Amino acid sequence: MINKTEITAATLAAAFASALTLLASSASAGPVAPQPNKDKCYGVALKGHNDCKAGAGTTCAGTSKVDYQGNSWKYVTKGTCETIGTPNGHGTLTEQ
């Protein structure tokens, strides 16, 4: 037989897990705040490490599905984007 203490502990654990999941998903829902002296560089972010814009089926920051996804961007030091090499070529200042 389950007692009240076990039910309360299980309920609290489930609520805590739900809260963590919600917090994690909302943290990556929007774009990273604008950063002075940085450019939005497309095609250089690793999977899940983009700062925003990743196309259909994604919500924004941290949601790119593959490495170097051409429609996701990452902030990089101004003037360096097009010098960043990837297996797909160089970064660009416009969506690929």
C-alpha positions, -999 to 999 in steps of 0.1 A, spaced: 0 0 0 13 35 -9 12 61 19 6 98 16 43 106 19 52 85 -11 25 101 -32 35 136 -22 72 129 -30 63 114 -64 40 144 -72 67 168 -62 93 150 -83 70 150 -113 62 187 -109 99 195 -106 108 176 -138 79 193 -157 92 227 -145 127 220 -156 115 208 -191 94 240 -195 123 262 -184 147 245 -208 123 248 -238 115 285 -231 151 294 -227 158 285 -263 125 298 -278 136 332 -289 167 348 -305 197 357 -285 197 394 -277 215 417 -302 252 420 -295 272 451 -304 303 445 -325 290 411 -337 276 399 -370 249 374 -377 268 347 -395 249 320 -413 260 284 -418 286 283 -390 267 270 -360 269 235 -348 237 215 -343 217 230 -314 241 259 -310 226 286 -333 216 320 -319 184 321 -341 166 314 -373 167 278 -383 137 273 -405 106 252 -405 101 229 -375 124 250 -352 116 277 -327 148 297 -328 180 297 -306 195 263 -300 171 245 -324 192 239 -356 189 203 -367 223 198 -383 258 212 -381 264 243 -403 227 246 -412 225 274 -439 194 291 -425 206 294 -389 230 320 -376 254 325 -348 269 358 -336 305 361 -345 330 390 -341 323 417 -367 342 412 -399 351 376 -393 320 357 -407 332 352 -442 366 339 -431 351 311 -410 356 278 -428 333 248 -425 330 215 -443 303 233 -464 323 263 -473 326 297 -455 301 315 -433 279 341 -450 262 373 -438 230 362 -456 208 331 -453 219 302 -475 
